[in-house]
Amino acid sequence: MNDSAVKHIPVLAETLAEQISLPPDGAMVDATIGHGSHSLLFGQTLGPEGAIIGLDVDKNAIRRAHFTLKKLVCKVTLLNCNFSEISEQVHKEGIERVDFILADLGISSSQLADENVGLSFQADMPLDMRIDKRLKTTAADIVNKTDEKSLADLIYKFGQDRASRRIARFIVRHRQSRPITTTGQLAEIVCEALRRPKQKCKSRIHAATRTFQALRIAVNKELENLEKLLVLAPGLLKENGHIAVISFHSLEDRLVKNNFKQNEKEGIYRLITKKPIVPTRQEIERNRRARSAKLRIAQRQ
Ligand SMILES: C[S@@+](CC[C@H](N)C(=O)[O-])C[C@H]1O[C@@H](n2cnc3c(N)ncnc32)[C@H](O)[C@@H]1O
């Protein structure tokens, strides 16, 4: 699919803009630049002395964001790197501390539609799931090489699927006759394991959703990276600076919630959102991707 044809609507953008305002000479790190849509919103409020540093593990995202942000007057630096290295990367640019760190986790609409990323069960794509192509292990490597128990544990831990043992058993049985190499093949196996007729698998929540989530988290080391970002953030924020994290599943949200609470206890953060902010019904109608989003914001003391 031609990625310029895929529109990415930023989640909770208006809410973020209401909650966070940057001084004209402010500096922000967009840890997940994606299409650059959130950054565009903040960048429009920055003057020539302001700066945005955008990070993304996907080099195509960097290309897309360049295009989105090219008219901004502030300084824009886009780096193809992992946000687990946020401090090192920002310091290399000669910036010690910033006013705002934004992380809009997960994947963009373009990545979901992109055959080269191989994430979707709605189409038949190579079973890859690496957002960062520098990573070595693909989802196909995991489903074809992991022993049954470890596979079940992975699907349970990262997908929270109670049928994980049965799904793992079916995967192992299928791969004995031929390797599982496409997303369509894997989705069918999961449907079969859950005894869902194919047409039911096309219902609102696909039966393979949790298994695909588990594999994506494992392949991209999503929780490990998020933990590193959360640990580094206080050291990078100016006094009164903000961190905002938008997460899309409870495993991520729990990490953010616990980290913010702990930092609040230690007098490092003030919580701006006691409860996470979720999108309105109207936003979800406009953008289905927003339906599981949760936004948490904290302020550095
Ligand atoms: C939901 S999209 C962000 C969309 C963006 N906020 C916008 O408005 O266009 C998430 C982005 O984060 C990137 N990403 C995911 N994990 C990352 C990580 N550990 N480090 C850097 N970027 C990451 C993905 O490649 C993807 O482009």
The ligand as a MOL file (V3000), in Angstrom:
LIG
                    3D

  0  0  0     0  0            999 V3000
M  V30 BEGIN CTAB
M  V30 COUNTS 27 29 0 0 0
M  V30 BEGIN ATOM
M  V30 1 C 0.9510 6.1380 17.3470 0
M  V30 2 S 2.3450 6.5110 16.3870 0 CHG=1
M  V30 3 C 2.6810 8.1870 16.7490 0
M  V30 4 C 1.8810 9.1420 15.9310 0
M  V30 5 C 2.2480 10.5900 16.1720 0
M  V30 6 N 1.9540 11.0070 17.5180 0
M  V30 7 C 1.5300 11.5070 15.1960 0
M  V30 8 O 0.8110 12.4060 15.6480 0
M  V30 9 O 1.6820 11.3390 13.9960 0 CHG=-1
M  V30 10 C 3.6160 5.7220 17.2890 0
M  V30 11 C 5.0010 5.8640 16.6780 0
M  V30 12 O 5.9480 5.4790 17.6660 0
M  V30 13 C 6.9930 4.7960 17.0540 0
M  V30 14 N 7.6350 3.9850 18.0900 0
M  V30 15 C 7.1510 2.8950 18.7080 0
M  V30 16 N 8.0220 2.4590 19.6340 0
M  V30 17 C 9.0790 3.3160 19.6130 0
M  V30 18 C 10.2920 3.4070 20.3480 0
M  V30 19 N 10.6070 2.5070 21.2940 0
M  V30 20 N 11.1370 4.4320 20.0810 0
M  V30 21 C 10.8350 5.3490 19.1250 0
M  V30 22 N 9.7080 5.3020 18.3820 0
M  V30 23 C 8.8320 4.3030 18.6290 0
M  V30 24 C 6.3260 4.0040 15.9570 0
M  V30 25 O 7.2450 3.6630 14.9600 0
M  V30 26 C 5.2490 4.9780 15.4720 0
M  V30 27 O 5.6940 5.7290 14.3830 0
M  V30 END ATOM
M  V30 BEGIN BOND
M  V30 1 1 1 2
M  V30 2 1 2 3
M  V30 3 1 2 10
M  V30 4 1 3 4
M  V30 5 1 4 5
M  V30 6 1 5 6
M  V30 7 1 5 7
M  V30 8 2 7 8
M  V30 9 1 7 9
M  V30 10 1 10 11
M  V30 11 1 11 12
M  V30 12 1 11 26
M  V30 13 1 12 13
M  V30 14 1 13 14
M  V30 15 1 13 24
M  V30 16 1 14 15
M  V30 17 1 14 23
M  V30 18 2 15 16
M  V30 19 1 16 17
M  V30 20 1 17 18
M  V30 21 2 17 23
M  V30 22 1 18 19
M  V30 23 2 18 20
M  V30 24 1 20 21
M  V30 25 2 21 22
M  V30 26 1 22 23
M  V30 27 1 24 25
M  V30 28 1 24 26
M  V30 29 1 26 27
M  V30 END BOND
M  V30 END CTAB
M  END
